[in-house]
Amino acid sequence: MPATPPTPATPPPALRPFLTARHDLLWQEADAFAAEHLAPLAASMEAAPGKVERGAAELMAARGWFAVTVPAAFGGLDAGHVAKTVLVHRIACVSAAAAAILQATLIPVGALLHFATDEQKERWLPRVADGSLLLTIAVTEPRTGGHIGGIETTANRKGKTWVITGSKVHIGNSHLAGAHLVIARTAKPGVRTSKALTAFMVVADRPGLTVAEHRPGLGLHGFSAGRLELDQVRVPADNVVGEVGGGLSVAQSSSILYGRPNLAAVSLGIHEAAVDLTTDRLKNRARYQGTLSDLPVLRDRVGEMEARLRAGRNLLYQSVHLLDQGLPCDTDLINAKYQGHRWAMQSVQDAMELHGAHALEGGYLLQRLWRDIPYTYPPAGTGEFQRIRLADAAFDEDPVQWSERLAPHGHQQRPGMNVPRESRTP
Ligand SMILES: Cc1cc2nc3c(=O)[nH]c(=O)nc-3n(C[C@H](O)[C@H](O)[C@H](O)COP(=O)(O)OP(=O)(O)OC[C@H]3O[C@@H](n4cnc5c(N)ncnc54)[C@H](O)[C@@H]3O)c2cc1C
């Protein structure tokens, strides 16, 4: 298990157009934090797959990182999408599970930024910013999967409350969150999806809300993406986020503007770790008069890995930079997530083969990367859904550009971006 995050230890020159000096500081701070605190924790998370690792969340909360996109008016760092990407990416180099915990809360934070009232922001965001409240966004259901139009969870108005009943599955941070942004059906059958769904903030201790026991999966050990059961859960009417009937916009926009780049950043961290481990191994594995890294056929494969890694990194940082600038970039975010996962998946497979039998020896880090990388495929749109949107762009049939529509209400990069609170040590 390496004690430090993989290269590049400082941002590579190709990212210069997208980074300020303060992003550089954040990069270094995240690397140092990950090496000191998350690397040892990652090992214990791997050794105890049945445990949801609250400690990783607490460490990042103490650092103030859940506040990265929260406006300063609500106690946040107001640092924008590139800064968020730096954090998720650099943490994922050392622990994809810890990065998953961070990013899963930052998706509903995005939804609140764009759709909550000022009063609701005041109620929720300061607690996210100080790390005392983690969130989920709960869309996926057992029968309908990612088909949002098929949502069966219902919310019915009863006086001053809504009563919500249904099941949600694969909900990131299910076991850590103090509140869930639940998308439920509020219209009669036959009403178009764009008018039929509503978003609700549901506090985790509401009677009738239960979280199924954590069941460890293939990878991302320490992170939970579990099942919520809502049985007649009563929610105050002022917990509706956005318009009644506007839940599709809340879910779709936060998935595109926050989910896609967040998952791309997790993929990127895993990808970098895999390339680093492989070059290290080949440089140190003796063969003939030199090492495996001398063999042209293996260098050719590493060249492919490096090409994919650089392309994925540039694509991601360029797309979140566009987002910070308020420019239309939905398709770029979608592409960054799509290619970022695909390319990382290919490189991790190459890495396994280039390690030979060593890759299969018990406890070797590469096995963790190989088990973690499939987890960036389903969330925030599977490959099929990304290709549908990419084809729409090719045919000039793009639907709404959320990056353009929501930019005036969201964060726009400013030269005087706040610096993270380095004083908040874990
Ligand atoms: C680590 C992780 C974290 C997650 N976090 C969250 C979360 O925080 N909140 C949340 O709500 N959900 C979350 N999810 C769930 C995720 O959004 C779903 O897994 C995803 O939407 C796909 O749904 P499904 O897995 O049920 O696949 P299915 O919907 O069963 O799809 C199976 C396959 O069929 C394809 N397919 C389905 N329908 C179509 C179609 N119409 N056209 C073409 N292809 C299609 C899919 O692309 C996929 O390849 C998470 C999942 C994971 C793995």
The ligand as a Gaussian input file, in Angstrom:
#p B3LYP/6-31G(d) Opt

LIG

0 1
 C      -21.670000       3.095000      -6.349000
 C      -23.081000       3.468000      -6.712000
 C      -23.627000       4.606000      -6.164000
 C      -24.943000       4.965000      -6.490000
 N      -25.473000       6.067000      -5.898000
 C      -26.761000       6.384000      -6.138000
 C      -27.365000       7.462000      -5.434000
 O      -26.701000       8.134000      -4.621000
 N      -28.671000       7.745000      -5.680000
 C      -29.405000       7.023000      -6.562000
 O      -30.574000       7.330000      -6.732000
 N      -28.868000       5.974000      -7.240000
 C      -27.571000       5.645000      -7.042000
 N      -27.002000       4.582000      -7.698000
 C      -27.809000       3.796000      -8.605000
 C      -27.531000       4.072000     -10.071000
 O      -27.992000       5.359000     -10.408000
 C      -28.222000       2.946000     -10.871000
 O      -27.475000       1.776000     -10.642000
 C      -28.309000       3.278000     -12.343000
 O      -29.237000       4.311000     -12.558000
 C      -28.724000       2.072000     -13.189000
 O      -29.832000       1.427000     -12.623000
 P      -29.772000      -0.149000     -12.401000
 O      -28.487000      -0.462000     -11.733000
 O      -31.010000      -0.594000     -11.744000
 O      -29.678000      -0.758000     -13.875000
 P      -30.892000      -1.033000     -14.843000
 O      -31.767000       0.151000     -14.932000
 O      -31.478000      -2.367000     -14.494000
 O      -30.110000      -1.189000     -16.229000
 C      -29.358000      -2.366000     -16.558000
 C      -28.661000      -2.149000     -17.901000
 O      -29.631000      -1.855000     -18.914000
 C      -29.344000      -0.602000     -19.513000
 N      -30.605000       0.097000     -19.801000
 C      -31.671000       0.235000     -18.961000
 N      -32.638000       0.952000     -19.559000
 C      -32.171000       1.310000     -20.773000
 C      -32.693000       2.074000     -21.855000
 N      -33.903000       2.625000     -21.812000
 N      -31.938000       2.234000     -22.964000
 C      -30.698000       1.675000     -23.037000
 N      -30.154000       0.938000     -22.034000
 C      -30.873000       0.769000     -20.926000
 C      -28.510000       0.158000     -18.479000
 O      -27.691000       1.133000     -19.088000
 C      -27.704000      -0.950000     -17.850000
 O      -26.590000      -1.241000     -18.655000
 C      -25.697000       4.185000      -7.395000
 C      -25.129000       3.031000      -7.956000
 C      -23.837000       2.670000      -7.616000
 C      -23.237000       1.434000      -8.213000

